[in-house]
């Protein structure tokens, strides 16, 4: 996209996927995100990125949560590289990853915390 100013808002949808491998050497966790622009109530598909999870980024080995974290990581990297423009809204289906990315996943443990039950 050459000019982000034409959009009122840009939506980034992230998702990860995992499957028990039928062959040990085959990829069985992958990430993706797609980008949709909104302008005056109309929506336009702008593109997507996807790929297998990269061992160098870490995370639990071959697990659905790792794929979700990779999707969020790459989406945030992409959004961070965009020039100033509209509001970017990131949508996710994995609450643990979304809350962690928003900085709301950690809560201090106290004696009165309901987590002690």
Secondary structure, 3 states (H helix, E strand, C coil): CCCHHHCCEEEEEEEEEECCCCCCCCCCEEEEEEEEEEECCEEEEEEEEEEECCHHHCCCCCCHHHHHHHHHHHHHHHHHCCCCCCEEEEECCCHHHHHHHCCCCCCCCCCCCHHHC
